[in-house]
Amino acid sequence: MNLYFRFPDFKTKALTLSYDDGTVHDRRMVGILNRYGIKCTFNLNSGILGAGGRISREEAAELYRGHEIAVHTLTHPRLDCVSTAEAAREILLDRQNLEEITGGIVDGMAYPYGLYDTNGEPETAALCGIRYARTTLSTHGFGLPKDFLRWNPTCHHADSSFAELAGRFLAPDDTEHFWRISPKLFYIWGHSYEFENNNNWELLEEICEKLGGRGAVWYATNKEVCGYISDFKRLESSSNGEVLFNPTAQRLYASAGQKELIIEPGQTVRL
């Protein structure tokens, strides 16, 4: 029997955001996101916090509560223009500093200036303990990532095709043919200062009003998305597909035939 992936609570749609640089405009952005129940991953350069219009180190933990803080390197260099050793230093020191701020494990990242032709940056990031890292290459699709260290977003918030993408994302599932339901992950990225520079904070309000507060959508940070998908892939199956074991610490959701399955941590399920 075929097993179909579902997000938590059997949802088939998920929304995640990723915003860079930690400028003071994140304050206004966080307030707007919180009103609509939308989560975001904020990628910070810990070596320059408090400088050049960026939030302070002291403010970060409280400001981003309920969201995620992730690596953006210590001082925002182009990683393809520095040595491998320097790239590792930038990633690792930023990670260490952000873990001191959050008191938790920081293992996500956004590549400064994006990631195009790589010179070992994903491999260097992985050696520094990074599990997932965002590029700036838009897919204009909603597929689940195949390589979390080269995680391509759906689009930038100002993409000319945003309205069309939002419509496709929110379109009702074909519930009469459950096997046609493909989970959709809408991944939006940008910088909060763009709303300020372009004097269009109403754009963020419009995005949140359109996409927020929908019961069919799972609102998650990059870390939550990566963790859930990775754990689902760890499900163990018998050779005939009739027995499943969840070796993870996370409750997993799936559909098998017309049956919905909740597989608890450490549980074995017979289909």
C-alpha positions in Angstrom: 0.0 0.0 0.0 1.4 3.4 -0.9 2.2 5.8 1.9 1.6 9.5 1.2 3.4 12.3 3.1 1.4 14.8 5.1 2.4 17.8 7.2 1.3 17.8 10.9 -2.4 17.4 11.5 -2.7 15.9 8.0 -2.3 19.3 6.4 -1.2 19.3 2.7 0.1 22.9 2.6 2.9 24.6 4.6 4.2 28.1 4.6 7.7 29.2 5.7 9.6 32.5 5.5 13.3 33.4 5.6 14.5 37.0 6.0 18.0 38.2 6.2 20.4 40.6 7.9 18.6 41.5 11.2 17.9 45.1 10.5 15.8 47.2 12.9 12.9 46.9 10.4 12.5 43.3 11.6 10.7 44.8 14.6 7.8 46.0 12.5 7.9 42.8 10.5 7.7 40.5 13.5 4.7 42.5 14.8 2.9 42.0 11.5 3.7 38.3 11.3 2.6 37.7 14.9 -0.8 39.2 14.2 -1.4 36.7 11.4 0.2 33.7 13.1 2.9 33.3 10.5 6.4 32.0 11.4 9.7 33.2 10.0 13.4 32.3 10.1 15.6 35.3 10.6 19.2 35.0 9.4 21.6 37.1 11.4 25.2 38.3 11.2 26.2 38.2 14.8 29.5 39.9 14.2 27.8 43.2 13.2 24.7 43.2 15.3 24.0 46.6 16.7 25.9 48.3 13.8 24.6 50.0 10.6 20.9 49.9 11.5 20.9 46.3 12.8 19.2 45.1 16.0 21.4 44.6 19.0 22.5 41.3 20.4 20.7 42.0 23.6 17.4 42.5 21.7 17.6 39.5 19.5 16.4 36.7 21.7 13.2 38.5 22.8 12.4 40.0 19.4 12.5 36.7 17.6 10.7 34.7 20.2 8.3 32.2 18.5 10.3 32.4 15.3 13.8 31.1 14.4 17.3 32.6 14.5 19.7 31.1 11.9 23.2 31.7 10.6 24.0 34.3 7.9 27.7 34.2 8.7 29.6 36.4 11.1 30.2 39.5 8.9 28.3 38.8 5.6 31.1 38.1 3.1 30.7 36.5 -0.3 31.6 32.9 0.6 32.8 32.2 -2.9 35.4 34.9 -2.6 37.0 33.8 0.6 39.1 30.7 1.5 37.4 27.6 2.7 39.0 28.1 6.1 37.6 31.7 6.3 34.2 30.5 5.2 34.2 27.9 7.9 35.3 30.5 10.5 32.5 32.9 9.4 29.8 30.1 9.7 31.0 28.5 12.9 31.6 31.7 14.8 28.2 33.0 13.8 26.6 29.7 14.8 28.4 29.8 18.2 27.3 33.4 18.9 23.7 32.8 17.9 23.6 29.7 20.2 24.7 31.9 23.0 21.9 34.3 22.2 19.2 31.7 21.9 20.4 29.1 24.4 19.5 26.4 21.9 20.9 24.6 18.8 21.3 26.8 15.7 21.8 24.6 12.7 20.1 26.5 9.9 21.5 29.1 7.5 21.0 31.5 4.5 24.0 32.0 2.2 25.0 35.7 2.1 24.4 37.0 -1.5 22.8 33.7 -2.3 24.4 30.6 -3.7 24.9 30.1 -7.4 28.0 28.2 -8.7 29.3 26.6 -5.6 32.9 26.3 -4.5 32.2 23.8 -1.7 30.1 26.1 0.4 27.4 23.5 1.2 30.0 21.0 2.2 31.8 23.5 4.4 28.5 24.5 6.0 27.7 20.8 6.8 31.1 20.4 8.4 30.2 23.3 10.7 27.0 21.6 11.8 24.6 23.3 9.4 21.7 21.0 8.4 19.8 23.3 6.0 20.8 26.4 4.1 18.7 28.7 1.8 19.8 30.0 -1.6 18.2 32.8 -3.5 17.3 30.7 -6.6 13.5 30.8 -7.0 11.8 27.6 -8.0 8.3 29.1 -8.5 7.0 25.8 -7.3 6.0 24.1 -4.1 7.9 20.9 -4.1 9.7 19.5 -1.0 13.4 20.2 -1.1 15.6 17.4 -2.3 18.8 18.9 -0.8 18.4 20.9 2.4 21.9 22.4 2.0 20.8 23.8 -1.3 17.3 24.8 -0.3 15.8 26.9 -3.1 12.8 29.0 -2.1 9.6 29.4 -4.0 10.2 33.1 -4.6 11.1 36.6 -3.2 8.2 38.5 -1.8 8.3 41.1 -4.6 8.4 38.4 -7.4 6.2 39.5 -10.3 4.4 36.1 -10.2 3.6 36.2 -6.5 -0.1 36.6 -6.9 -0.3 33.7 -9.3 1.8 31.5 -7.0 -0.4 32.4 -4.0 -3.5 31.4 -6.0 -2.0 28.1 -7.0 -0.9 27.4 -3.4 -4.3 28.1 -1.9 -6.3 26.2 -4.6 -8.4 23.4 -3.1 -7.0 19.9 -3.1 -8.6 17.3 -5.4 -10.1 15.3 -2.5 -11.9 12.9 -4.8 -8.6 11.6 -5.9 -6.4 11.6 -2.8 -3.4 10.1 -4.6 -3.2 13.3 -6.7 -2.7 15.5 -3.6 0.9 16.6 -3.6 2.0 18.5 -0.4 2.8 22.1 -1.2 5.5 24.1 0.6 5.5 27.8 -0.1 8.8 29.3 0.8 9.2 33.1 0.7 12.4 35.1 1.3 13.6 38.7 1.4 14.8 41.5 3.7 12.5 43.5 6.0 14.3 46.7 5.0 13.0 46.3 1.5 9.5 47.2 2.7 10.9 50.3 4.4 13.1 51.4 1.4 10.2 50.8 -1.0 7.6 52.4 1.3 5.3 49.4 0.8 4.7 47.8 4.1 1.2 47.3 2.9 2.6 44.6 0.6 3.6 42.5 3.7 0.2 43.1 5.2 -1.4 41.9 1.9 0.7 38.8 1.8 0.0 37.9 5.4 -3.8 38.6 5.1 -3.9 36.4 2.0 -1.8 33.5 3.3 -2.3 33.7 7.1 -5.0 32.3 9.4 -5.9 29.4 7.2 -6.7 26.1 8.8 -5.4 24.1 5.9 -1.9 25.6 6.2 0.9 24.6 8.5 2.9 27.7 9.6 6.4 26.7 10.4 10.0 27.9 10.7 12.7 26.5 8.3 13.9 24.4 11.2 10.5 22.9 11.8 10.0 22.1 8.1 13.5 20.5 7.8 13.0 18.5 11.0 9.6 17.2 10.1 10.5 16.2 6.5 13.8 14.6 7.6 12.0 12.6 10.3 9.4 11.4 7.9 12.1 10.1 5.6 13.4 8.1 8.5 10.3 6.0 8.7 11.2 2.3 8.5 9.1 -0.1 6.4 8.8 -3.8 6.0 9.5 -5.3 2.6 5.8 -5.5 1.8 5.1 -2.1 3.0 2.5 -3.3 5.6 4.5 -2.5 8.7 5.9 0.9 9.6 8.1 2.0 12.5 8.8 5.5 13.6 12.3 5.7 15.1 12.1 9.5 15.6 11.0 11.6 18.6 8.3 13.3 16.5 4.7 12.4 15.7 4.3 11.8 12.0 1.3 12.0 9.8 0.6 10.1 6.6 -2.2 8.8 4.3 -2.3 5.2 3.2 -5.1 4.3 0.8 -8.0 6.2 2.2 -6.8 5.8 5.7 -5.1 8.6 7.7 -2.3 7.5 9.9 -0.7 9.1 13.0 2.5 7.4 13.8 3.7 8.2 17.3 7.4 8.3 18.3 8.8 4.8 18.7 5.5 3.3 17.5 5.1 0.3 15.1 2.0 0.5 12.9 0.4 -2.3 10.8 -1.5 -1.1 7.7 
